[in-house]
Amino acid sequence: MFKVTEKRLRQAFAEINRTVFDSELEFSAIDVLEIEDSDSEAGWCVPEDDGNIYFGVRAEFPCVYSFKDILAHEMIHLHQIVNNKPVNHGTFFKHWVERCEVHGYYAD
């Protein structure tokens, strides 16, 4: 099992940001960071009515690769939010999934 810590999350975020997003994303855009035990969701990135961006992942993953895949997926949603795009799995999302896959992250 791979246990997620804030340090590991920040390191992986920086790696994916550099390789996929050309360092365009700011970790500071995240208002509320959550690492939680969750049976239902592996990750989330949502703008809430309070104006904050809630970003989180499950506390444990089967391996580091599945963690990074989920993180890349949620980073695409963060990219949508900070660029005022709809948060969905449409064309914009699919474009970024393809970019992730080129770098070995399966964010689908």
JOTADA-V400068 format. One record per helix or strand of 2 or more residues. SS is the DSSP state (@ for helix, = for strand). FROM is the first residue (numbers start at 1). LEN is the number of residues. If there is no record, write none. Layout:
ss | from | len
SS | FROM | LEN
SS | FROM | LEN
//
This chain:
ss | from | len
= | 2 | 2
@ | 6 | 14
@ | 27 | 3
= | 32 | 5
= | 43 | 5
= | 53 | 6
= | 60 | 2
@ | 64 | 19
@ | 91 | 12
//
